[in-house]
Amino acid sequence: MTRKIITITAAVLILVAGVGLNVLLTSMRKPPAQLPPRPTALQVEALQVEPETVPVVMVGTGETRSLDIVAISPEVSGRVVNVHPNLKVGGIIRKGEVMFEIDSRDYEARLDEATAAVEMNRQTIERLKRQYQTDQERLTTFERSRDLARAEYERLKELFEKDQVGTRSAVEQAERAYNAAADQVDQLSQALEVYPVRIREAESALRAAQARRDLAQVALQRTVVKAPFNARVQFVMLEEDQYLAPGATVLTLADDSILEISVPLDSREARKWLQFKNAGDKVVEAWFRDVVQVPVEIRWTEDPTGHVWKGYLHRVEKFDQDTRTVTVAVRIDGENARSIDEEGLPLVQGMFCEVRIPGKPIEGAYRIPASAVSFNGEAYLVVDGRLKVHQLTRALNIGEQAVITDGLTPGDIVVTTRLVNPLENTPVEIVDLDTRGLAPDAPAPAGPAPEAVDADTEPAQEAESAQ
């Protein structure tokens, strides 16, 4: 019992000594120096912006077609006697070459007959004119004979009535001679009056004969059918010895010297960015003005990274009220439609293509990453080392960039790091400030301009970011 009490007493003494030592050491410790609280700066990447002229490119698609496609029908009937060796689908026939010929013997005979009729009517006119001249000369003689007969008759009549010289029989005979001469004059005068009418009738007959001859000559020429231009044969249903009738289509030719693409554009894009010429005179028609024929880029959709063809904007074709699109026509010359790559394909009819059309450039705009602008048009700027929220006006998106027309000033620093609900006026530490890419003097990026997306049609999306 005594040993147990001694053990408990020793343990208590040890515990009391430990507590006392701890209190002594604690009383001897000095507190550390206190510093005022310091807020943590938000580390971000940023872009310093400068105004510039931003090009706008409208993008559309359409199918390439030849500008002129002509259906060829024979204009005269007959048997085919000659066919061009290239008169096959896909064959090329140069302008002026004979595509096919129709038997011309019947038409040559008709031309000879019509030519003879023309010559006969020409000779008839010549004969009438000569007779007219001759009869005019005869009329002078007949009038002289009539005057002499009248004078003789009057002289004999006066002698017989006054002096009883001569006989009544002689007077009557002189009267008959006078009447006969006067009748000849009247008949010839009447004939002379008809001559101009007869000559005009003969001239009308000559013109009719000449018209028949011209028709026969045209029909003969139509037996030979030539290519109206450098043509590609699209359709052919023609063989040698085949009998052709007028009006039936036997050939379809395409003129590939100019290709055209109809490109539908959103009417809102066309309203904002399509460039029209100034109307010099007063416009009286309710239609689009002439477009500025800007150069365009054409790519085949089957080879989007391949050859780029150069064309030009030509005109506005139509407005579609159902799709609310404005269709423009783009043209490309045949020479420019060839590929400079020997292994590449040329641009031909039927290819579905992407067309990039330059629009009105935006003056004094700013380009920033589209991710730096929220769906409601807000962006974060660094002002005096702190985070500020600014409301921006976005005109459109070009690829991954947003084009800002209002809300920024030269030299503003836009935060490009994606942030999630940061507090305004938070201190900011810029770890990477980009001052290169979007300055006015910076060179344009190589390659074609990216597609323009209207900000009005961009779907609203929440900006996701990491603090």
TIDREN-869545 format. One record per residue (C-alpha): z, x, y; residue in three letters; residue number from 1. Coordinates in Angstrom, 3 decimals, m for minus. Each point is the difference from the previous one (the first is absolute). Layout:
% TIDREN-869545
         z         x         y  residu  num
         Z         X         Y     ALA  NUM
...
% end
This chain:
% TIDREN-869545
         z         x         y  residu  num
     0.000     0.000     0.000     MET    1
     0.930     2.848     2.377     THR    2
    m3.339     1.770    m0.757     ARG    3
    m1.991    m3.138     0.742     LYS    4
     1.669    m0.449     3.391     ILE    5
    m0.697     3.615     0.876     ILE    6
    m3.743    m0.439    m0.845     THR    7
    m0.357    m3.120     2.154     ILE    8
     1.788     1.629     2.891     THR    9
    m2.296     3.047    m0.126     ALA   10
    m3.167    m2.191     0.020     ALA   11
     1.222    m1.965     3.005     VAL   12
     0.776     3.213     1.865     LEU   13
    m3.495     1.360    m0.716     ILE   14
    m1.643    m3.257     1.220     LEU   15
     2.061    m0.026     3.198     VAL   16
    m0.886     3.662     0.631     ALA   17
    m3.755    m0.772    m0.416     GLY   18
     0.097    m2.941     2.386     VAL   19
     1.887     2.056     2.540     GLY   20
    m2.503     2.834    m0.251     LEU   21
    m2.951    m2.426     0.488     ASN   22
     1.632    m1.484     3.089     VAL   23
     0.573     3.478     1.379     LEU   24
    m3.612     1.064    m0.533     LEU   25
    m1.352    m3.240     1.492     THR   26
     2.065     0.450     3.117     SER   27
    m1.365     3.499     0.421     MET   28
    m3.805    m1.100    m0.192     ARG   29
    m1.987    m0.351     3.288     LYS   30
    m2.653    m2.835     0.383     PRO   31
    m3.747     1.069     0.308     PRO   32
    m1.801    m0.158     3.348     ALA   33
    m1.657    m3.395     0.650     GLN   34
    m3.638    m0.272     1.292     LEU   35
    m1.515    m3.122     1.596     PRO   36
    m2.230    m2.099    m2.397     PRO   37
    m3.707     0.955     0.070     ARG   38
    m2.759    m2.537    m0.936     PRO   39
    m2.586     1.019    m2.647     THR   40
    m3.624     0.397     1.299     ALA   41
    m2.820    m1.843    m1.838     LEU   42
    m2.598     2.481    m1.228     GLN   43
    m3.574    m1.306     0.410     VAL   44
    m3.618     1.088     0.202     GLU   45
    m1.853    m1.001     3.164     ALA   46
    m3.376     0.002     1.710     LEU   47
    m0.684     0.701     3.673     GLN   48
    m2.871    m2.292     1.075     VAL   49
    m2.739     0.371     2.588     GLU   50
    m2.588    m2.610     1.058     PRO   51
    m3.550     0.344    m1.293     GLU   52
    m3.235    m1.899    m0.529     THR   53
     0.170    m1.502    m3.475     VAL   54
    m3.281    m0.796    m1.759     PRO   55
    m0.196    m3.323    m1.850     VAL   56
    m2.076    m0.408    m3.145     VAL   57
    m0.818    m3.394    m1.513     MET   58
    m0.708     0.041    m3.726     VAL   59
    m2.102    m2.509    m1.889     GLY   60
    m2.137    m0.230    m3.101     THR   61
    m3.443    m1.343    m0.729     GLY   62
    m3.049     0.313    m2.212     GLU   63
    m2.935     2.146     1.016     THR   64
    m3.350    m1.754     0.257     ARG   65
    m3.485     0.894     1.114     SER   66
    m0.768    m1.296     3.473     LEU   67
    m3.418    m1.452    m0.911     ASP   68
    m0.794    m1.579    m3.364     ILE   69
    m3.490    m1.515    m0.145     VAL   70
    m1.451    m2.314    m2.643     ALA   71
    m3.727     0.667    m0.576     ILE   72
    m2.292    m2.880    m1.004     SER   73
    m3.797     0.150    m0.356     PRO   74
    m1.812    m1.834     2.800     GLU   75
    m3.221    m0.422    m1.998     VAL   76
    m0.613    m0.882    m3.617     SER   77
    m1.732     2.152    m2.543     GLY   78
     0.355     2.424    m2.872     ARG   79
     1.964     3.237     0.456     VAL   80
    m2.303     2.995    m0.459     VAL   81
     2.235     2.897     1.102     ASN   82
     3.798     0.645     0.007     VAL   83
     1.886     2.929     1.560     HIS   84
     1.554     2.257    m2.682     PRO   85
     3.431    m0.169     1.735     ASN   86
     0.023    m3.784     0.111     LEU   87
     3.126    m0.229    m2.151     LYS   88
     3.582    m0.965     0.789     VAL   89
     1.555     2.955     1.818     GLY   90
    m3.373     1.573     0.775     GLY   91
    m0.720     1.378     3.470     ILE   92
    m3.305    m0.836     1.730     ILE   93
    m0.795     1.595     3.333     ARG   94
    m1.151    m1.967     3.028     LYS   95
    m3.749    m0.779    m0.095     GLY   96
    m0.480     0.664    m3.707     GLU   97
    m1.827    m2.706    m1.996     VAL   98
     2.453    m1.867    m2.219     MET   99
    m2.596    m2.183    m1.757     PHE  100
    m3.548    m1.296     0.460     GLU  101
    m1.619    m3.360    m0.781     ILE  102
    m3.627    m0.346    m1.089     ASP  103
    m1.906    m0.122     3.298     SER  104
    m3.553    m0.925    m1.078     ARG  105
     0.284    m3.699     0.876     ASP  106
     1.465     0.829     3.391     TYR  107
    m2.712     2.556     0.750     GLU  108
    m2.669    m2.645    m0.697     ALA  109
     1.750    m2.493     2.279     ARG  110
     0.162     2.623     2.744     LEU  111
    m3.756     0.703    m0.348     ASP  112
    m0.746    m3.722     0.205     GLU  113
     2.193    m0.451     3.063     ALA  114
    m1.562     3.073     1.663     THR  115
    m3.505    m1.439    m0.561     ALA  116
     1.079    m3.329     1.519     ALA  117
     1.278     1.826     3.076     VAL  118
    m3.312     1.825     0.417     GLU  119
    m1.976    m3.227    m0.422     MET  120
     2.006    m1.774     2.704     ASN  121
    m0.346     2.992     2.298     ARG  122
    m3.790    m0.126    m0.377     GLN  123
    m0.003    m3.754     0.664     THR  124
     1.812     0.574     3.287     ILE  125
    m2.462     2.722     0.961     GLU  126
    m2.961    m2.290    m0.788     ARG  127
     1.434    m2.873     2.052     LEU  128
     0.602     2.255     2.979     LYS  129
    m3.583     1.264    m0.103     ARG  130
    m1.411    m3.527    m0.281     GLN  131
     2.184    m1.054     2.895     TYR  132
    m1.422     2.768     2.158     GLN  133
    m3.563    m0.798    m1.055     THR  134
     0.364    m3.716     0.678     ASP  135
     1.447     0.727     3.422     GLN  136
    m3.173     1.919     0.802     GLU  137
    m2.157    m2.826    m1.415     ARG  138
     1.829    m2.503     2.189     LEU  139
    m1.251     1.813     3.091     THR  140
    m3.580    m0.312    m1.265     THR  141
     0.406    m3.658    m0.923     PHE  142
     1.475    m0.792     3.411     GLU  143
    m2.975     1.701     1.679     ARG  144
    m2.421    m2.008    m2.159     SER  145
     1.854    m3.195     0.833     ARG  146
    m0.171     0.729     3.721     ASP  147
    m3.738     0.670    m0.203     LEU  148
    m0.601    m3.170    m2.008     ALA  149
     1.984    m2.009     2.531     ARG  150
    m1.963     1.482     2.916     ALA  151
    m3.317    m0.748    m1.721     GLU  152
     1.089    m3.528    m0.752     TYR  153
     1.123    m0.636     3.596     GLU  154
    m3.235     1.483     1.418     ARG  155
    m2.251    m2.158    m2.207     LEU  156
     2.046    m3.064     0.695     LYS  157
    m0.177     0.491     3.766     GLU  158
    m3.752     0.541    m0.044     LEU  159
    m0.544    m3.047    m2.129     PHE  160
     2.184    m2.288     2.119     GLU  161
    m1.176     1.158     3.439     LYS  162
    m3.572     1.144    m0.268     ASP  163
    m1.022    m1.664    m3.224     GLN  164
    m0.854     3.407    m1.403     VAL  165
     0.208     0.437    m3.754     GLY  166
     0.867    m2.561    m2.622     THR  167
     3.096    m1.751    m1.156     ARG  168
    m0.479     1.538    m3.410     SER  169
     0.291     3.511     1.459     ALA  170
     3.170    m0.994     1.837     VAL  171
     1.535    m1.396    m3.141     GLU  172
    m0.945     3.086    m1.983     GLN  173
     1.636     2.226     2.641     ALA  174
     3.084    m2.201    m0.172     GLU  175
     0.166     0.379    m3.798     ARG  176
    m0.296     3.762     0.351     ALA  177
     2.821     0.039     2.528     TYR  178
     2.244    m2.175    m2.199     ASN  179
    m0.652     2.234    m2.999     ALA  180
     0.900     3.133     1.977     ALA  181
     3.160    m1.649     1.354     ALA  182
     0.979    m1.057    m3.534     ASP  183
    m0.388     3.555    m1.251     GLN  184
     2.239     1.222     2.803     VAL  185
     2.659    m2.625    m0.843     ASP  186
    m0.085     0.765    m3.709     GLN  187
     0.259     3.731     0.553     LEU  188
     2.817    m0.456     2.548     SER  189
     1.915    m2.124    m2.498     GLN  190
    m0.517     2.639    m2.671     ALA  191
     1.261     2.694     2.364     LEU  192
     3.158    m1.998     0.685     GLU  193
     0.761    m0.115    m3.751     VAL  194
    m0.505     3.724    m0.557     TYR  195
     3.488     1.058     1.234     PRO  196
     1.565    m2.545    m2.347     VAL  197
    m2.080     1.250    m2.920     ARG  198
     0.901     3.614     0.833     ILE  199
     3.722    m0.867     0.150     ARG  200
    m0.283    m1.785    m3.345     GLU  201
    m1.693     3.055    m1.476     ALA  202
     2.715     2.266     1.460     GLU  203
     2.685    m2.239    m1.547     SER  204
    m1.792     0.231    m3.323     ALA  205
    m0.088     3.776     0.425     LEU  206
     3.752     0.150     0.637     ARG  207
     0.629    m2.148    m3.055     ALA  208
    m2.184     2.301    m2.089     ALA  209
     1.829     3.035     1.421     GLN  210
     3.330    m1.583    m0.904     ALA  211
    m1.220    m0.592    m3.559     ARG  212
    m1.186     3.591    m0.122     ARG  213
     3.387     1.242     1.280     ASP  214
     1.807    m2.099    m2.597     LEU  215
    m2.269     1.379    m2.703     ALA  216
     0.670     3.521     1.250     GLN  217
     3.774    m0.593     0.047     VAL  218
    m0.148    m1.473    m3.503     ALA  219
    m1.898     3.075    m1.155     LEU  220
     2.591     2.286     1.586     GLN  221
     2.770    m1.963    m1.705     ARG  222
    m1.364     0.922    m3.385     THR  223
     1.504     3.446     0.639     VAL  224
     3.819    m0.148     0.375     VAL  225
     1.610     3.088     1.591     LYS  226
     3.634     0.983     0.425     ALA  227
     1.198    m1.062     3.485     PRO  228
     2.590     2.816     0.099     PHE  229
     1.461     2.708    m2.192     ASN  230
     1.101    m2.472    m2.631     ALA  231
     2.215    m0.083    m3.062     ARG  232
    m1.056    m2.546    m2.609     VAL  233
     2.861    m2.415    m0.710     GLN  234
    m1.885    m2.578    m2.053     PHE  235
    m3.470    m0.062    m1.527     VAL  236
    m1.826    m2.550    m2.128     MET  237
    m3.571     1.285     0.074     LEU  238
    m2.438     1.482    m2.514     GLU  239
    m3.612     1.064     0.048     GLU  240
    m2.522    m2.772    m0.906     ASP  241
     2.593    m2.606     0.950     GLN  242
    m1.318    m2.977     1.998     TYR  243
     1.943    m0.590     3.218     LEU  244
     0.279    m3.130     2.095     ALA  245
     0.981    m0.018     3.669     PRO  246
     3.668    m0.514     0.827     GLY  247
     1.630     1.199    m3.226     ALA  248
     2.422     2.924     0.518     THR  249
    m1.053     2.947    m2.159     VAL  250
     1.860     2.854     1.749     LEU  251
     3.190     0.610     1.953     THR  252
     0.155     3.140     2.133     LEU  253
     3.036     1.578     1.661     ALA  254
    m0.145     2.188     3.087     ASP  255
     2.679     2.655    m0.477     ASP  256
    m0.722     1.771     3.300     SER  257
     2.960    m1.896     1.505     ILE  258
     3.022    m1.241    m1.961     LEU  259
     2.475    m2.563     1.284     GLU  260
     3.541    m0.972    m0.956     ILE  261
     1.724    m3.223     1.026     SER  262
     3.672     0.802     0.637     VAL  263
     2.518    m2.834     0.560     PRO  264
     2.887     0.880     2.330     LEU  265
     3.159    m1.949     0.731     ASP  266
    m0.646    m1.972     3.165     SER  267
     3.250     1.258     1.567     ARG  268
    m1.009     3.600    m0.627     GLU  269
    m3.471    m0.685     1.393     ALA  270
     1.494    m1.610     3.110     ARG  271
     2.260     2.963     0.711     LYS  272
    m2.041     2.999    m1.047     TRP  273
    m3.724    m0.836    m0.196     LEU  274
    m1.924     1.576     2.896     GLN  275
    m2.556    m2.151     1.851     PHE  276
    m2.451     0.957     2.712     LYS  277
     0.484    m1.307     3.526     ASN  278
    m2.178    m3.020     0.747     ALA  279
    m2.354     1.089     2.783     GLY  280
    m1.649    m3.367     0.601     ASP  281
     1.497    m3.441    m0.129     LYS  282
     0.512    m0.946    m3.658     VAL  283
    m1.388    m3.430    m0.810     VAL  284
     0.411    m0.040    m3.775     GLU  285
     3.338    m0.646    m1.717     ALA  286
    m0.004     3.068    m2.234     TRP  287
     1.460     3.483    m0.213     PHE  288
    m1.214     2.644     2.412     ARG  289
    m1.809     3.027    m1.371     ASP  290
     2.371     2.369    m1.742     VAL  291
     0.221     3.695     0.861     VAL  292
    m2.000     1.700    m2.744     GLN  293
     2.705     2.465    m0.973     VAL  294
    m0.493     2.340    m2.983     PRO  295
     1.712    m1.129    m3.202     VAL  296
     0.932     1.630    m3.300     GLU  297
    m1.141    m1.469    m3.310     ILE  298
     1.451     0.777    m3.420     ARG  299
    m0.981    m1.334    m3.399     TRP  300
     3.072    m1.669    m1.507     THR  301
    m0.859     1.469    m3.407     GLU  302
     0.282     3.503     1.507     ASP  303
     2.554    m0.301     2.842     PRO  304
     0.533     3.760     0.278     THR  305
    m3.675     0.882    m0.225     GLY  306
    m2.787     0.103     2.534     HIS  307
     0.415    m1.709     3.392     VAL  308
    m3.111    m1.548     1.537     TRP  309
    m0.442    m0.444     3.739     LYS  310
    m1.195    m3.354     1.302     GLY  311
     0.441    m2.031     3.163     TYR  312
     1.277    m3.393     1.042     LEU  313
    m2.961    m2.265     0.824     HIS  314
     1.063    m3.579     0.846     ARG  315
     2.291    m2.937    m0.710     VAL  316
    m1.504    m2.151    m2.743     GLU  317
     2.242    m3.055    m0.183     LYS  318
     3.454    m1.501     0.343     PHE  319
     1.408    m1.656    m3.125     ASP  320
     2.356    m2.810     0.924     GLN  321
     1.296    m0.325    m3.580     ASP  322
     1.120     3.618    m0.414     THR  323
     0.538     0.654     3.729     ARG  324
    m2.105     3.135    m0.184     THR  325
    m2.624     1.529     2.263     VAL  326
    m2.850     1.525    m2.004     THR  327
    m1.701     3.018     1.536     VAL  328
    m3.196     1.692    m1.168     ALA  329
     0.003     3.752    m0.586     VAL  330
    m3.252     1.896    m0.394     ARG  331
    m0.909     3.380    m1.475     ILE  332
    m3.412     1.670     0.097     ASP  333
    m1.663     0.825    m3.284     GLY  334
     0.026     3.709     0.753     GLU  335
     3.753    m0.047     0.593     ASN  336
     0.557    m1.985    m3.211     ALA  337
    m0.883     3.008    m2.136     ARG  338
     2.762     2.144    m1.449     SER  339
     0.197     3.621     1.105     ILE  340
     1.409     0.795    m3.418     ASP  341
    m2.741     0.545    m2.564     GLU  342
     2.191    m1.531    m2.679     GLU  343
     1.081    m2.913     2.164     GLY  344
    m1.603    m3.425     0.179     LEU  345
    m1.711    m1.381     3.110     PRO  346
     1.229    m3.149     1.690     LEU  347
    m2.167    m2.789    m1.421     VAL  348
    m0.213    m3.767     0.030     GLN  349
     2.774    m1.712    m1.931     GLY  350
     2.732     2.625     0.464     MET  351
     3.337    m1.462     1.100     PHE  352
     1.280     2.190     2.828     CYS  353
     2.988     0.547     2.244     GLU  354
    m0.932     0.197     3.681     VAL  355
     2.185     1.548     2.724     ARG  356
    m0.822    m1.261     3.495     ILE  357
     1.564     1.649     3.087     PRO  358
     1.636    m2.496     2.330     GLY  359
     1.320     0.166     3.538     LYS  360
     2.306     3.023     0.389     PRO  361
     3.542    m0.638     1.220     ILE  362
     0.774     2.001     3.147     GLU  363
     3.486     1.413     0.631     GLY  364
     1.434    m1.011    m3.359     ALA  365
     2.518     1.754    m2.233     TYR  366
    m0.264     0.616    m3.721     ARG  367
     3.213     0.142    m2.029     ILE  368
     0.700    m0.442    m3.715     PRO  369
    m0.136    m3.648    m0.954     ALA  370
     3.295     0.426    m1.878     SER  371
     1.709     0.799     3.320     ALA  372
    m0.612    m3.540     1.268     VAL  373
     1.833    m2.946    m1.505     SER  374
    m1.659    m3.299    m0.822     PHE  375
     1.268    m1.456     3.288     ASN  376
    m1.396     2.896     2.073     GLY  377
     3.184     2.021     0.523     GLU  378
     0.213     3.807    m0.213     ALA  379
     2.769     2.544     0.445     TYR  380
    m0.293     2.590     2.781     LEU  381
     2.130     3.008     0.830     VAL  382
     1.208    m0.221     3.620     VAL  383
     2.453     2.619     1.274     ASP  384
     0.973     0.912    m3.556     GLY  385
     0.820    m3.569    m1.005     ARG  386
    m1.766    m2.700    m1.964     LEU  387
    m1.663    m2.788     2.026     LYS  388
    m1.884    m3.105    m1.154     VAL  389
    m3.313    m0.742     1.763     HIS  390
    m2.290    m3.006    m0.314     GLN  391
    m3.657     1.090    m0.480     LEU  392
    m3.353    m1.778     0.165     THR  393
    m2.154     0.912    m2.970     ARG  394
    m3.761    m0.582     0.357     ALA  395
    m0.961     0.810    m3.572     LEU  396
     0.648     2.283    m2.926     ASN  397
    m2.399     2.804    m0.885     ILE  398
     0.824     1.113    m3.495     GLY  399
     3.662     1.054     0.034     GLU  400
     0.160     0.189     3.781     GLN  401
     0.872    m2.683     2.517     ALA  402
    m1.815    m0.086     3.339     VAL  403
     2.450    m0.852     2.786     ILE  404
    m1.266    m1.315     3.335     THR  405
     3.299    m0.814     1.727     ASP  406
     3.632     1.116    m0.246     GLY  407
    m0.470     3.789     0.020     LEU  408
    m0.402     2.573     2.762     THR  409
    m1.378     3.564    m0.182     PRO  410
     2.470     2.380    m1.612     GLY  411
     2.123    m2.665    m1.728     ASP  412
     1.584     1.143    m3.261     ILE  413
    m0.411    m2.525    m2.796     VAL  414
     2.170     0.223    m3.127     VAL  415
    m2.214     0.213    m3.081     THR  416
     2.836     0.052    m2.565     THR  417
     0.546    m3.395    m1.555     ARG  418
     3.427    m1.337     0.974     LEU  419
     1.981    m2.922    m1.335     VAL  420
     1.886    m1.972     2.650     ASN  421
     1.125     2.943     2.131     PRO  422
     2.259    m0.546     2.970     LEU  423
    m1.582     0.344     3.409     GLU  424
     1.242     2.948     2.081     ASN  425
     0.814     1.935    m3.156     THR  426
    m0.238     3.758     0.661     PRO  427
    m3.167     1.442    m1.446     VAL  428
    m0.850     3.473    m1.200     GLU  429
    m3.752     0.639    m0.283     ILE  430
    m0.616     2.235    m2.984     VAL  431
    m3.828    m0.077     0.263     ASP  432
    m1.855    m0.870     3.226     LEU  433
    m3.767    m0.439    m0.381     ASP  434
    m1.911     0.689     3.217     THR  435
    m3.366     0.916    m1.534     ARG  436
    m1.930    m2.741    m1.661     GLY  437
    m0.374    m2.778     2.504     LEU  438
    m0.422     1.816     3.329     ALA  439
    m3.218    m0.761     1.922     PRO  440
    m1.315     3.544    m0.429     ASP  441
     0.545     0.072    m3.742     ALA  442
    m3.219     0.065    m2.061     PRO  443
    m0.977    m3.194    m1.801     ALA  444
     0.650     0.035    m3.756     PRO  445
    m3.021     0.783    m2.167     ALA  446
    m1.792    m2.764    m1.843     GLY  447
    m0.666    m3.641     0.853     PRO  448
     2.425    m2.061     2.024     ALA  449
     2.363    m2.162    m2.062     PRO  450
    m0.247    m3.741    m0.110     GLU  451
     1.292    m1.966     2.974     ALA  452
     2.509    m2.731    m0.867     VAL  453
     0.746    m2.576     2.657     ASP  454
     3.700    m0.098     0.791     ALA  455
    m0.201    m3.795     0.354     ASP  456
    m0.959    m0.346    m3.657     THR  457
     2.379     2.653    m1.411     GLU  458
     2.604    m1.598    m2.288     PRO  459
     3.583     0.355     1.140     ALA  460
     1.909     2.550    m2.028     GLN  461
     3.552     1.291     0.316     GLU  462
     0.283     3.691     0.855     ALA  463
     1.785     1.775    m2.825     GLU  464
     1.601     3.333     0.766     SER  465
     2.738     2.442    m0.860     ALA  466
     2.608     0.893     2.566     GLN  467
% end
